[in-house]
């Protein structure tokens, strides 16, 4: 099972936020279509979870960066 997790996580770290979001939207559409093969369902869900984690991390990092920039602006005012 660890191999499937590694496969579903492969390449996630190299994606931009926009790319990860686009892939998440594609996965969501395929899951909503009811045509998802049960054999690949778990893999798609694992991939989606990895993409969500990546997006949350990027949002958190961006928020911290913005707070730092605003803090620097406030310090010089």
C-alpha positions as CSV (number, residue, x, y, z in Angstrom):
1,X,0.0,0.0,0.0
2,X,2.9,2.4,0.6
3,X,3.8,2.1,-3.1
4,X,0.4,3.4,-4.1
5,X,0.7,6.3,-1.7
6,X,4.1,7.1,-3.2
7,X,2.7,6.9,-6.7
8,X,-0.2,9.2,-5.8
9,X,2.2,11.7,-4.1
10,X,4.7,11.6,-6.9
11,X,5.4,14.9,-8.5
12,X,3.2,16.9,-6.1
13,X,6.0,18.9,-4.6
14,X,7.0,20.2,-8.0
15,X,3.5,21.6,-8.8
16,X,2.6,25.2,-8.6
17,X,-0.6,26.1,-6.6
18,X,-2.4,26.7,-9.9
19,X,-1.4,23.4,-11.3
20,X,-2.4,21.6,-8.1
21,X,-5.7,23.3,-8.0
22,X,-6.4,22.5,-11.7
23,X,-5.6,18.8,-11.1
24,X,-7.9,18.8,-8.0
25,X,-10.7,20.2,-10.1
26,X,-10.1,17.5,-12.7
27,X,-10.2,14.8,-10.0
28,X,-13.3,16.3,-8.5
29,X,-15.1,16.3,-11.9
30,X,-14.2,12.6,-12.5
31,X,-15.4,11.7,-9.0
32,X,-18.7,13.5,-9.5
33,X,-19.3,11.8,-12.9
34,X,-20.0,8.5,-11.2
35,X,-17.8,6.9,-13.9
36,X,-14.8,6.3,-11.7
37,X,-13.6,2.8,-11.7
38,X,-13.6,1.5,-8.1
39,X,-10.1,0.1,-8.6
40,X,-8.7,3.6,-9.1
41,X,-11.0,5.5,-6.6
42,X,-8.6,5.1,-3.7
43,X,-5.7,6.3,-5.8
44,X,-7.6,9.4,-6.9
45,X,-8.6,10.2,-3.4
46,X,-5.0,9.8,-2.1
47,X,-3.8,12.0,-4.9
48,X,-6.4,14.6,-4.1
49,X,-5.4,14.5,-0.4
50,X,-1.7,15.1,-1.4
51,X,-2.7,18.0,-3.6
52,X,-4.9,19.6,-0.9
53,X,-2.0,19.3,1.6
54,X,0.3,21.0,-0.9
55,X,-2.2,23.8,-1.6
56,X,-2.7,24.4,2.2
57,X,1.0,24.6,2.7
58,X,1.4,27.1,-0.2
59,X,-1.4,29.3,1.2
60,X,0.1,29.2,4.6
61,X,3.5,30.1,3.3
62,X,2.1,33.0,1.3
63,X,0.1,34.3,4.3
64,X,3.3,34.3,6.4
65,X,5.2,36.1,3.7
66,X,2.5,38.7,3.3
67,X,2.4,39.2,7.1
68,X,6.2,39.7,7.1
69,X,6.1,42.2,4.3
70,X,3.3,44.2,6.0
71,X,5.2,44.0,9.3
72,X,8.3,45.5,7.6
73,X,6.1,48.3,6.1
74,X,4.6,49.0,9.4
75,X,8.0,49.1,11.1
76,X,9.3,51.7,8.6
77,X,6.2,53.9,8.8
